[in-house]
């Protein structure tokens, strides 16, 4: 069986995945979204996330340097839209928070 050639973008760099790197037929796309302090309104903020659709799998986690602010602010992702993610918080953070975003779509059958 011939190997498939799959490319993904991780932090701006294109990388090739082998068949063994693929996760159960899903191809991950990783990005970083920044929750800017000034953009919180009524404990909610919507950010652009171009790889997000209304139906794909989305995993979010704070970047290591932002974990304390993310947790202490009660930040969580509460909605995914077409190209957007909405976050809510219980307490408005006092600094910008970087959030790792991984999206996965089913790989095309070959």
N, C-alpha and C positions, 0 to 999 in steps of 0.2 A: 504494500500500500504506500503510495506516495505521500510525503509529508505536506501538510497545508502550510501556506505562508500567511501568517497573521501579523498585522502591525497594530500597535496601540500607542497612544500618546501618554506619557507619564511626565508630569511637570515640564511640559513643553518639548520633551525629547521623544522622537519616534523610536520605538524599540520593536524588534521582531520576537514573536512568541513561537515556540515549537508546539507540536501537538500536546506534549507532556506538560507544558506550562498552562494550558487552557483548563479552566475550572468547569467541569461538567457541561461543556458545550457553550459556556458563557464567556464573552470577551470583556474584560474589565477596562474601564477608562477612568483614570484618576485625575483629580484636579484639586485646587485649593480655593475655597471661597472665604472672603474676609467679611466678617460682621463688623461694620464700622460703628463706633460709638454714636456718632451724630445721626446715624440712619435709623435708630430705634424710635418707634412711634407707638405709643400705647402698648409697650412691651412686645412689639412685633416688628419683624424686619424680613423683607423679601429680597433675595439676591439672585443674580443671573447665574445660571448653571447650564451652559449650552448643551451638555450631553444628557440632560434630564428630560424624560418624556413623562406623560401621565401614567404610563404602564410599565416602565422598566424598573429593575431592582436598583434601589439607591441605599448605600451605606454611608453614614456620616459619623465622624469622630473628631473631637478637637485635636489640633496639632499639639504636640507635647508642650510647647511653650505657652499654650493657651488653655491647658486643662484646668488649672485652678480657677480662672475667671469663668470658664464655661460651666463648671460644676457649681461654683458659688452663686452664679447668676441664675441657676436653674434653667439653662438654655437647652432647648430641644428643637429638633426639626419636626414640624407639625403638618406640613403640606408640601406636596410636589406638584408642580404644574409643567406646562410645556416650556422648557427652558428656564424654569425658576424653582427655587426652594424657599419656603417660608419657615422662619424660626421664631419661637416665642421664648420669653424669659420671665422669671418671677421677680427678678431684680435687675434693673438696667445695668449692664456691665460698665465699668469705668475705663476700660481700654478695648482696643480692637481685638477681635478673636478670629484666629485662623482656624478653619474647619476643613478637614480632609473629606473629600467627596469622591466616592467610587460608584460608578454606574455600570450596570451589566445588561446587555441585550443578548438574546439567544443568537448563537452563531448560525450562519447560513449553512444548510446541509450541503455536503459536497458529494 
